Amino acid sequence: MHGFCRRCFPGWLILPLTMAATTTFGADLPQDRLQLSDDVAIELVRIPAGEFRMGSLENEAGRSNDEVAHRVRISRPFWIGVHEVTQRQYTAVTDSNPSYFIGEANLPVERVSWEAAVQFCCRASEITRRAVRLPSEAQWEYACRAGTTSAFSSGDGVGPDAANFDVSQGGAIPVEPLERTTPVGHYGPNPWGLYDMHGNVREWCSDWYAPYPSHDRDFVDPMGPAEGTAHVLRGGSWDDYSRRCRSAFRHGYRPGDREQCNGFRIVVLVDPTDE
């Protein structure tokens, strides 16, 4: 079962060589709710179509060699969850909660495999009569960056006051790591009003993990290869040091893997008549 129909877009457009770093703030973007039951809903923000540089430049601190920068155009707007899917939301749809960290309200669901995340989306689509999906990797990074070009949506670095990550690794920050998830929305949002795009739980994307096809082309709505052995997760987690929480960092896990670090957020496709 797949979250999206996957196909690469080998064609390319002639797009501007410089990226406009204009930023629309979350309060200026349309809001919506995906009603899962009488008293449980997922808050959504409508992300506009646009262009961005996906991946990272060679001089970005902590860069990995699978982050080759390339131009991407997102041709259609889409709705995305303001937060990761919470345990309450997951339970409302599936009548189950696989999470290791429980007890506090609004903790993100974790120990969710890619397969289980796709099943959640399918069931949520049936309940709401809307097209619920996992984000493509390109949609995820576009939403995470929110018009920014730095390593994080907040700048070139991130501290423990801004994200939930393992502060004991990769730096001499004089605080103890939390070693667990935090309630969604505990830290501030990115410029488009999305929370926890850096840290807390890694987030499944629809794409199979693979090298980017070509850095000397520009792509429209890339969806990754048609098959593979691992799916992409983005955003880093409470157990990752900061460089793994950067906007461009890529994880790959097998579809059935369940980790205390892995969760997801959803996108809802925009009806073409509403564009």
Secondary structure, 3 states (H helix, E strand, C coil): CCCCCCCCCCCCCCCCCCCCCCCCCHHHCCEEEEECCCCCEEEEEEECCEEEEECECCCCCCCCCCCECEEEEECCCEEEECCCCEHHHHHHHHCCCCCCCCCCCCCECCCCCHHHHHHHHHHHHHHHCCCEECCCHHHHHHHHHCCCCCCECCECCCCCCCCECCCCCCCCCCCCCCCCCCCCCCCCCCCCCCCCCCECCEEEEEEECCCCCCCCCEEECCCCCCCCCCEEEECCCCCCCHHHHCCCCEEEECCCCCCCCEECCCEEECCHHHC
